[in-house]
Amino acid sequence: MEGRPGAPVGTVGGSPTTSVTLVPDARSDMSSTTQTATESPGPAPTAEGKLVRLPLALAWVGMATVGLSTIEIGLFSLSDGAFIAAAMVVVTQLLMGDRRGLSPARSRRTPQLVLAGSVILLTAGAVSSLRSWDPAGSLLIVVRVGYLVLVWTWLLRAVTPTRAAVDVLLSGWRAGVVFVSTAAVLDQFGLIGISAENTENRQAAFSGHPNDLAGYLVVALPLAMLGLPRRRERSQRKDTTWRIVMSGLVIYAITTTGSITGLASAAVTAVVTFGVMLLVPSAKRRTKRRDPLVAVAFMVAAVVGLGLLATSDLPVFERIDRYETGDSYVTGSADQRADLNARVVGRFDEWLVTGVGLDRQSVNATDVVTERIGGGVHNMYLKILLEAGLPGLIGLTLILVATLRAALLLMTNTRRTALYPVIVLVTSSTLAACVFANFGPILYHRYFWVPIGLVWCVWSLRREELRRDGEVSVGPGDRAERGRFRPTVGPAGQPELGT
């Protein structure tokens, strides 16, 4: 087995493309191989190359504007418009037979478990819509969920054929998080005025509600903590400084939303992110020397920062004080949410087959929601149970379980590669989204699906790397040791993820 010499493979964080030829060892056919790496210069940029990269550029804009949900172009938000434009370009390329800059067809396919869960979820939603007060409105919501679960995630996989492409999406996500966080902080200081006015001075920035902003930032917190995508030319100390600054900015922005559940979810997310790295550590950690001053500086900054935040007059701490003193507005909101959750659980047997429908009119018409708060039931899982029935909840659970399973497999089998920090990021962000979903109906928000979509992007990318006959994407610090690259074959002849 011999790879195609000089064929460009993927890049990692902007490193030069590298072609690797794997030569079978004489001792066995596949049990041991030796590899020879040769650098191949990338092709000169051309007008055609720029056109091929257009879908990825549009996807970058879409990722950067996920948090700008209140900015709309006609019937679509700014992010929707960018992703729809990217999808149109991708479909045009495919119809013309142009696959440059796109993932192979097998990498674009929806994973079987996700497809099964999506079919169950969407079917349950469609059947429940037949008994709703507004069937057309309920079915429209079902279509929106189908777009996010199937079409949107397919687009993300289509435009990420290399690790460098994944870095592009991460950089767009990071740019949007920094922009929205900065806007929320400036609004809190009174330097700008973009949030909708409210009596509690809670910041919503470009989101429809302060809780939506909190959820967006909570899901993105691991991105700030890990400082991805990383620049290879940046020293470890500068990288750590950037991570501390960005994490502080995001956490401060979360406190301006006044969301107590957002602050609690952020604390859980931080613990989960560190816990994931401790439970499944990188295989390279032992070989890297850590500067003890960096660790001390991080702990001091964290303690001082938390102390300053706790003694400030930020909205979230004001609401915590009001809750502890028994303020009727804050405690009433929490009690009503708990009451709604209890009513849905208590009448569990009524939603075993179908729900009441996904439109707001049908939900409000039930005797479950007697004292409505915003969108009704705030727990996303119980909301799906009420609106789409138990089959809908089973379908959603199958999607989430399949995603977390894929993330765990990737994490344990990429510990020697440069993909490991990315896997930690998407795993922690997915867990953060699942945690925050207990306090907010975020199924229809794109930031809930961002880490889920990225998990499957990396999954498809890694499998494609291992499928290549004699070629594997490598970069500095990511070269398999001589004789250690052993692609194993799983069911149906598909290669496993390990190296």
C-alpha positions, 0 to 999 in steps of 0.5 A, a space after each residue: 500500500 503506497 500513498 499518492 506522493 505529493 498529494 495535499 492532505 489537511 492542515 492543522 492550525 495553518 501549518 503547511 500541508 504534508 503528504 505522508 507515505 506509509 510503507 508496509 513493514 515486512 513483518 506483517 501486512 497492516 500490523 506495523 508500518 513505517 512512514 516517510 514524511 515529505 513537505 509539499 508546497 501548496 498550490 499557488 492561490 488562484 481565482 478558482 481557489 478563492 471561489 472554492 473557499 467561498 462556502 467556508 467563508 460564508 460559514 465563517 460569517 454564519 458562525 460569527 453571527 450566531 449570537 446576533 439573532 435580533 439582526 434580520 435580513 428579510 425573513 431570516 437572521 443574519 446568520 441564517 442568511 450566511 448559512 443559506 448562501 453557503 448551502 446554495 454555493 455548495 449545492 451549485 458546486 455539487 451539481 456542477 461536479 466540482 468537489 474542490 474545497 468540500 468533504 467527500 460524499 461519505 463524510 457528508 452523510 448524516 450518521 445513522 444514530 443521528 438520522 434515526 433520532 431525527 426521524 423519530 423526533 420530526 415524526 413525533 412533532 409532525 403527528 403532534 401537530 395534527 392535534 394542535 390548535 395551529 397545525 401550520 404553525 406547529 409544522 413550521 417549527 418542526 421544519 425548523 428543527 429538521 433544518 437545524 438537525 439535518 441540513 445545517 449540520 450537513 452543511 458544516 460537515 460539507 465545508 470542513 474537509 480538513 482540520 484547517 477548515 475546522 479551525 476556520 469555523 472555530 475562529 468565526 465562533 470565537 470572533 462572534 463570542 468576543 464581539 457579543 461579550 464586548 457589546 454586553 459589557 459596554 452596554 452594562 457600563 452605559 457606553 452603548 445602548 443595544 439591549 432592550 430596556 428592562 427594570 433590572 438592567 439585564 443585558 441581552 445584547 443582540 439576543 431576544 432575551 437576557 437568558 438567550 445571551 447567557 445560554 449563548 455565552 455558557 455554551 461558548 465558555 469552553 472555547 474561551 477557556 481553551 483559547 482555540 484555535 491556537 496560533 503556533 507562533 504564540 508562546 505558551 505564556 501569551 496563549 495562557 494570558 489570552 485564555 484568561 482574558 477571554 474567559 474573564 470577558 465571557 464570564 463577566 458578560 454572563 453576569 451582566 445578563 442577570 441570569 442566575 441559572 446562566 451563572 450556575 451553568 457557567 460554573 458547571 461548564 468550567 468544572 466539566 471542562 477541567 474534569 474532561 481534561 483530567 479524566 481523559 488527559 492528553 498523551 502529550 501532557 507528560 512530555 510538556 513542561 509547565 511553567 508553575 508561575 502560569 498556574 499560580 497566576 491563573 489561580 490568583 486571577 480566578 480568586 481575585 476576579 470572583 471576589 470582585 464580581 461577588 462584591 459588585 452591583 452586577 445584575 446577577 448578584 443583585 438578583 441572587 440577593 433578592 432571591 435570598 431575601 425573598 423578593 416576590 418577583 424573583 422567587 415567584 419566577 423560580 417557583 412558577 418554573 418548578 410548578 410547570 415542570 412538576 405538572 408536566 412530570 405529574 401528567 407524564 402518562 398523557 404524553 406517551 404517544 403524542 404531545 399537544 403540538 409545538 405552536 405556542 397557542 396549543 401550549 398556552 391552551 393546555 391547563 398545564 400552563 395556567 400562569 405562563 412565563 415567556 415560552 411556557 415550560 422552560 426545561 427543554 426536555 420537559 417542553 419536548 415531552 409536552 409538545 411532541 410526546 414521549 417519542 419526540 423526547 426519545 428521538 432528541 435523547 438518541 441524538 444527544 447520546 449518539 453525539 456524546 458517544 462520538 465525542 468520547 470515542 474521539 477523545 480517547 482515540 485522538 490523545 496523541 494528535 492535535 485534534 485533542 483540544 478541539 475534541 475537549 472543546 466540543 465535548 465540554 460545549 455539548 455538555 454545557 448546552 445539555 446542562 443549560 437546556 434544563 433551564 431554558 427552551 433552547 432547542 430552536 436556538 442555533 447555539 445549542 446545535 453548534 457544538 453538536 454539529 462540530 462534534 460530527 464535523 471532527 468525527 467525519 474528518 477523523 474517519 476520512 483521515 484514516 480511510 485514506 490509503 497511505 495518507 494521514 493528515 499530520 502537523 508539528 507534534 502530531 506525527 505518529 511514531 514510527 511503526 505505530 500507525 495501525 488503522 484497524 478495521 471495524 464492522 462493514 470494513 470501516 476503519 476505527 478512529 484509533 491511531 
